[in-house]
């Protein structure tokens, strides 16, 4: 007699995993969350009293093949944080702060411990970003995914007052570009990084000059810039924000430039982190390809009038900010 478990899907394992992380999820909830985990939808009470013209801003994303580094290293506690922070940064580029987050976790064979580590990662980053984790989906799909394979995606909803929203329309010639340091690759460029590095190093290779392993370099958590940047949005000191993900510095910042505006970047104004130097040297990667694929140590770019630069540099010191160019 055949059963769902015989076919590769263990519903009870999923239920047990969810029970083990409910406490972590609950810690992300606030007075606006009106439902517990397990219903068909997440209930969030909208409170717009502090907004003159509230706008909801949403985004959805994944963490790409960084997942394969997690599998290879056996470290599952960081990729959930990567996903939340990535989504938070995306809506921050529009001036929004997050309200709530929902996740999707799909795998070939559910490992309850690894799955719990991933979901606790969601909860950790949601707490750090004052964002409620109000729902999610865990899907076990043998046949579509191999046993150890999994994938993640997340959806986020945030809010901004219309007069504080940012879409690049206020950027003008002479504005200054300020780079905020990344923690590493963040969540982009891993297909090229894996192709280059895994052909030359084991995942646990130790770099004496850095005092780190390849796994720790590749799994460095994608930074959230919310706490330092959102106050600059509210004080209207920024004319544009660019989150440097797939497509690199130019590809992402061009998304918020209009008309004949273009970037004049001083590519020597910051030192590239070790991981990018390693990829380029070991893989003999062309400079143009490096610029197109990777963030090269710049996780976010803030664009502002010259008179506001010093204030911005002072208020983002935790991210080692630097002037990296201007709008021409």
PyMOL commands that set and color helices and strands:
alter all, ss='L'
color gray80, all
select helices_A, chain A and resi 11-26+66-73+79-92+112-128+162-164+190-197+214-218+226-234+248-256+274-283+287-293+306-315+317-319
alter helices_A, ss='H'
color red, helices_A
select strands_A, chain A and resi 54-62+97-107+132-140+150-161+176-181+206-207+212-213+240-243+263-265+298-304+322-327
alter strands_A, ss='S'
color yellow, strands_A
deselect
rebuild
show_as cartoon
